[in-house]
Amino acid sequence: MRYLFVMVLLLSGCTSPPATPTQAPTNELLLYRNTLIGDNSQVLAIIYDLPEARNFLQLELHTTEPPYGAHLMYDEVTHPKIVSIANATWLFTLVPNVDSLQFTFDTQSYTLTREQLMSWYGKDVTASTNEADIQLLIDAYTADPVEVDALFETK
């Protein structure tokens, strides 16, 4: 009986806490670097490793002619602007030929361009080779709601 109790305690400590709205749940995202926007299965694999993947509904790729883009549709989420920033940062980092991303959450829609996001960061974050550095940058820049709102007011 004591053995069972100890096992339950050990196993209950093995679960990981839920990710914040910006944290990608895996440490293997950079394996997808240089995925092309036309590769539907690879783009979907990336999306399923990004924040709020459980609320992801549909993907539309816009690959007929440049500029290339994608429209990602989600169920309602708590922090749609922050999720848009985090997921756009990862997608722009991993998919070099995507220029524009539209995120729709229930009734809210946000569009971010590569140029707009890199200007907001003040540098090209897509060259980073360290996932932790990218995540720290996302967390730092999305911590201020005024700055987050300002990003979506610029076009």
C-alpha positions in Angstrom: 0.0 0.0 0.0 2.8 2.4 0.9 4.5 1.5 -2.4 1.3 2.5 -4.4 1.1 5.8 -2.5 4.7 6.7 -3.3 4.2 5.8 -6.9 1.1 8.1 -7.1 3.2 10.9 -5.6 6.0 10.4 -8.0 3.8 10.3 -11.0 1.8 13.3 -10.0 5.0 15.3 -9.9 5.8 14.4 -13.5 3.1 16.4 -15.2 4.3 19.7 -16.7 2.4 22.9 -16.1 0.3 24.3 -18.9 2.0 26.7 -21.3 1.4 30.4 -21.1 -0.2 32.0 -24.2 3.2 32.6 -25.8 5.1 29.4 -25.0 5.4 26.8 -27.6 5.0 23.4 -26.0 8.0 21.7 -27.7 11.8 22.2 -27.8 12.1 21.0 -31.4 10.6 23.8 -33.4 13.8 24.7 -35.0 13.8 21.3 -36.7 11.2 22.9 -39.0 13.5 25.7 -40.1 13.3 26.4 -43.9 9.9 24.9 -44.3 8.2 26.4 -47.4 4.7 27.9 -47.1 3.5 25.6 -49.8 4.3 22.5 -47.8 0.9 22.1 -46.1 1.8 19.1 -44.0 5.0 20.8 -42.6 3.2 24.1 -41.9 0.5 22.2 -40.1 3.1 20.3 -38.1 4.6 23.7 -37.0 1.1 25.0 -36.1 0.3 22.0 -33.9 3.5 22.7 -31.9 2.6 26.4 -31.3 0.6 28.1 -28.5 -3.1 27.4 -28.6 -2.8 24.5 -31.0 -5.7 22.9 -29.1 -7.9 25.7 -30.4 -6.6 25.7 -34.0 -9.4 25.0 -36.5 -8.2 25.6 -40.1 -5.4 26.8 -42.3 -5.6 28.5 -45.7 -2.4 28.9 -47.6 -2.0 31.8 -50.1 0.7 30.6 -52.4 -0.5 31.4 -55.9 1.8 34.4 -56.2 4.1 36.5 -53.9 3.7 37.9 -51.4 2.9 34.5 -49.8 0.8 34.2 -46.8 -1.5 32.1 -44.6 -4.7 32.5 -42.8 -4.9 30.6 -39.5 -8.3 30.2 -37.8 -8.8 29.4 -34.2 -11.6 29.0 -31.7 -11.8 31.8 -29.1 -8.7 32.2 -27.0 -8.0 34.3 -23.9 -5.2 36.5 -25.4 -5.6 36.6 -29.2 -3.1 39.4 -29.9 -0.4 37.7 -27.8 -1.0 34.4 -29.5 -0.9 36.1 -32.9 2.5 37.7 -32.1 4.0 34.4 -30.7 2.8 32.3 -33.5 3.7 34.8 -36.2 7.2 35.1 -34.7 7.7 31.3 -34.9 6.2 31.0 -38.4 8.3 33.8 -39.7 11.3 32.2 -38.1 10.7 28.8 -39.5 9.0 29.5 -42.9 11.3 31.9 -44.8 9.0 32.5 -47.8 5.9 33.6 -45.8 5.4 37.4 -45.8 1.9 37.8 -44.2 -0.1 36.0 -41.7 -3.8 36.5 -40.8 -5.1 35.1 -37.5 -8.8 34.8 -36.8 -10.1 34.0 -33.4 -13.8 33.6 -33.3 -14.9 37.1 -34.2 -11.5 38.9 -34.0 -9.0 39.0 -36.8 -5.4 40.3 -36.8 -2.9 40.5 -39.7 0.9 40.7 -39.3 3.5 41.0 -41.9 7.1 39.9 -41.5 8.4 43.5 -42.0 5.9 44.9 -39.4 6.8 42.3 -36.8 10.6 42.6 -37.3 10.2 46.4 -37.1 8.3 46.1 -33.8 11.1 43.9 -32.4 13.7 46.3 -33.7 15.7 43.4 -35.2 15.4 40.3 -37.4 14.6 37.6 -34.9 14.4 34.9 -37.6 18.1 34.4 -37.7 18.2 33.1 -34.1 19.4 29.5 -33.6 18.3 29.2 -30.0 14.6 28.5 -29.2 15.0 29.7 -25.6 16.3 33.1 -26.9 13.3 33.4 -29.3 10.9 32.5 -26.5 12.5 35.0 -24.1 12.1 37.7 -26.7 8.5 36.9 -27.3 7.8 36.9 -23.6 9.6 40.2 -23.1 7.8 42.0 -25.9 4.3 40.7 -25.1 4.5 41.6 -21.4 3.4 45.2 -22.0 -0.2 45.4 -23.3 0.3 48.9 -24.5 3.2 47.8 -26.8 1.1 44.8 -28.0 -1.8 47.1 -28.9 0.7 49.5 -30.6 1.9 46.7 -32.9 -1.6 46.1 -34.3 -2.2 49.9 -34.8 0.8 50.2 -37.1 0.5 49.0 -40.7 
